[in-house]
Amino acid sequence: MGLEESLPAGIALTSVEKVLGLARKYSQWPVTMGLACCAIEMMAAGTPRFDMARFGLEVFRASPRHSDMMIVSGRVSHKMAPIIRRVYDSMPEPKWVISMGACASSGGVFNNYAVVQGCDHIVPVDVYLPGCPPRPEALIHAVLVLREQIGKGTPRRAPPRNRPSRREGRPRGDAHPPDEGTPRMSDVSIPEGSASAEVTQASSQRGFALPEPIAHREGLFGAGTDSSTSGFSGLVSDSFLPGEASRPYGSWFDQVVDVLEELIVADRLAVADVIEKVTIDRGQLGIFIAREHIARVAKYLRDDPDLRFEMCLGTNGAHYPLDKGRELHAIYPLYSITHNRMIRLEVTCPDEDPRIPSIVSVYPGNDWQERETWDLIGIVFTGHPSLTRTAMPDDWIGHPQRKDYPLGGIPVEFKGAVTASADVRRSVN
């Protein structure tokens, strides 16, 4: 006979940790702090239209000592970095951090000497929120994801990439070494005949079982060791796309992939011809789709009652020059309101043929976002009803967010301007 059966009605047993976790889960107090454009979206999330107060988040505290959540909303300059760290250190434990937007998470389009390439160099991050900028609904969803982590216990946090002391044997120039467990590009070798059975099986089903190297950077902002004057010439950074995940994926991920594969087979298609690989990265399910099948797969995901991804949060473009034959990537975050799930579709195309079918017929809200991806990255979305530029003039040459876009902009011309002589200029006291 258990102790629970001897208790009177209305009394339940639990632990202090669970009670505290429940209280913390539903009572985050964000610190009042905004850095750039994403801060406007953060402010909008508190307005009546989006109403963060529904989730107990209306108390933005003016003092970090009264706060337990930091939303890093915008790019972080090197000048601002120590201030952000001071605010973080002033917050009492336990505390959590949301990195809001591409600039806060990775530097975004500001790949230069003035901007920190990811706020996780300064503070530990619990949730990364993609987008440029992410909408208020996406921020609310990030908070709900964080709440799920808090309810399960201490969230899995990425430690800040602090600089180790010289006593640890690392050269002074290597300011931010790769995270532990992350392979360097020079360490990755693709086995020919001695691959494990698991990788061999995945390779037979998908085309991209191993991690894909996509970037190799030396120096603070890619200037290289010969011409870098930043003092960070020893910094070497390698980036990879994750390889094929092995089953079971966990959670509801297996169910989604199984249903999607059943729909593909029902249309008399080979699964390997449609799905290039399935990844589990940072707790998110990612599915790489062959570009000729993206509209079909989007329709599966929207219409099937077991999937029901009714909302596409946009189209993001990325340019990886080292990913030969797959340099241009289009990323589609999909959200299921019915099942409260989010996945990521990713489609690639080569520089020589930058064409991907449009999914505006399936998700009409992608209209202007496909146009923006065409304008800034250069992916041509075939079948789009009106594929025109959104930010640049119609006769502009090139696409500004590509890695191969020349820096420096265009020369400024002053036509007909003259400089007055010193004796006739207005003096300012």
ABEGO torsion letter per residue (X at the ends): XBAAAABBBGBBBBBAAAAAAAAAAABBBBBBBBABAAAAAAAAAABAAAGAAAAGAABBBABAAABABBBBBEBBBAAAAAAAAAAAAABBOBBBBBBBEAAAAAGEABBBAABBBEAAAABBBABBBBEOBBBAAAAAAAAAAAAAAAAAEBBBBBBBBBBBBAAAGBBAABABBBBBGBBBAAABBBBAAABBAAAAAAAAABABABBBBABBBBEAAGAEAAABAAGAAABBBBBBBBBBBBOBAEEAAAAAAAAAAAAAAAAGBBAAAABABBBBBGGBBBBBBBAAAAAAAAAAAAABAAAGBABBAEBBBBBBAABBGAABBBBBBBBBAAAGBBBBBBBBBBAABBBBBBAAAABAAAAAAAAAAAAAAGBBBBGBABBBBAABBAABBEBAABAABBBGEBBBBBBGBBBBBAAABBBBX
